[in-house]
Amino acid sequence: MGLSDWPASERPREKLLRNGARSLTDGELLAVLLGHGTANEDALELSHRLLHACGDLSRVLTASPVALKQAPGLGPARIARIKAALETGRRHLEAPEPHRSALSAPEDAVRYFRARLADLPHEVFSCLFLDTRHRLIRYEELFRGTVDGAAVYPREVLKRALHHNAAAVIFGHNHPLG
């Protein structure tokens, strides 16, 4: 039985349009992203299989294209959709807004850095450049390293802050090995 045979109130796409994306489970959200299933399974079954194989939605989104290609039912178009969805979310986070609220708590910066750095396989030192009201001017990755280290040069950090005329800077750094 395919998703088209389900009652409209139970189908992920219709549920999203009616109740919003937050109302969907990870499997339902991924099923909407995948669009349709295969000859042997519907989109929801395919998404649940992917979630089970990868561990969770975050790992599906951040898996390499090579790893995703190993999953039956995923070809170049679906892999591209998954990668595009992740990048769309990232760009939304960093897009300038005319009335952007200030980063008023450490958790705001943590959430931003986690979205940008959590799935990288190498160490990165990055900065959030802020205006006088602590609104984001720009995010930049300043230094890339290896799996276990990144060289950071304070002079370069200062140059970039002055370039952006930043009144404040928040530094972020990831640890790919945990």
N, C-alpha and C positions, 0 to 999 in steps of 0.2 A: 504494500500500500504506500503510494507516494504522498508527499506533503500536499499535493493538490487534492487528494482524497480526504484530507483532514477537514474538520469543521473550520470555517474561516476564523473563528475566535481563538483557535489553537495554533494556527500557522504563524511562524516567527515573524515574517514580513508584515503581516496584517496586525499582529500584536504590537510590533514596533510602531507602526503608524498610528495605531489607536492609543497606546499607553506610553509611548516614548521608549527610547533605547534602553534606559535604565531598568525597565521592567523585564528585560530579557536575561536569561541565563547566559553564561559564557558559550555554551553549546548552541543556543539559539542565535546569538549574535554572530558567531562564526558561520553558522548555516546561512544567514542572510548575506554575509560577505562572500561566501562561496557561490551563492546563486542557485545552484541545483546540484543534485547528486550524480550518481553514476547509474549504469544499467542495473547494478545489484543492490544499491542502497540510496536512500534519499539524502538530501543535504544535511539533515539533522543527524542521521546515523554516521555520515562521513565526518561531520564536525566532532561528534563524540569520540569516534575512533582516533582522530587527530589529537584531541585533548588528552585522551588516555595514553597515546603513544609518546606525546611530548611532556605531559605532566600537568600543564595548565595553559591558559590562554596566552599569558605573557611569553611562555616558551614557544608556543606555536608562532606568535608574531615575530619573535626574534631569532627563530631557527634560520640557519643558512639556507639559501635556495637549493644547494646540493642536498642537504638533509631533507628538505621538504619534498624534493623530487623522488625520494625513495618511497614516499607514501603513495600507495595505489589510489588513483583518482585525482591526483594533483599533477597538472601539467603546467607549462609555462604561463598560461593566462591566469590560472588561479594563484600560482605562486606570486606573480606580479601584483595581483589584487591584494594579497596579504601584505606584501612589502609596501605597497602604496598606502594601505590603510594605516600602517604604523607611521610612515613618514608624514601623512596628512595630520595625524594627531600631534606629532612633534612640531610641525610647522605652525599649527594652531596655537600651541603653547608659547611659541616665540614671536608670534605676529604682533606688531605694534598695534595698540588700540588707543584711540584718542583720549579715552577716559579710563585708562588702565588703573586698577587699584594698586596701591603701594604694596611692596613686600613688607608686611608689618610684623611678621614673626619668623623665627628660624624655620618652622615647618613649611612656609611658603617656598623658601629657597631649596629645602630638601626635596620637596615634591618636584620642583622644576629640574634640579640636577638629576634626580632619579629617572625622570622621563627621558633625559638626554643621554645619561651615562650608564645606566644599569646593565645593558646588554652588550657593551663593547668588549671585545676580546683582548684589548690592550689598555694600558693605563693612560688616562687623559687628565690634564690639569686645565680647568676652564674657569671662566669668570662671567659673572653677571655685572654689567656696568649700569649703575643707577643714577638717576637725576637727584636733585635736592629733596624731592618728596619721596624718594626710594621707589620710584617707578622705573621699570626696565627700559633702558636705552638700547642695550644690545647684549646678546650672549655670544661668547667666542670661546672656541677651543684654542688655547694658546700653545700647549705642548702635548705631543704624543710620545708615548714611550713603548716599552715592551710589555710582556705579560706581568712583570714584577717591578717595574720602575719607570719613572719619567723625570727627566732633568727639567728644572724650573729656573728661569733666570729673572730675578726681580726687576732688573732694568727694563726688560721687555714688557713685563706686566705694567709697570709705571708708564711706559710709552703709550701702550694701548689705552690706559685710563685717561691720559692727557689727550690723546687723539679723539676720544669720544666725549671729552669735557665732562667726565663722570665726577659726581660729587661723592659717590660711594662705590665700593667694589666688594663683591662677595665671591670667594674662591670656592671651587668645587673640584673634587678629585675622586676617582673611582678606584676600586681594588678588584680586578677581574677574578682573582683567585680566592676571593672571600674576605 
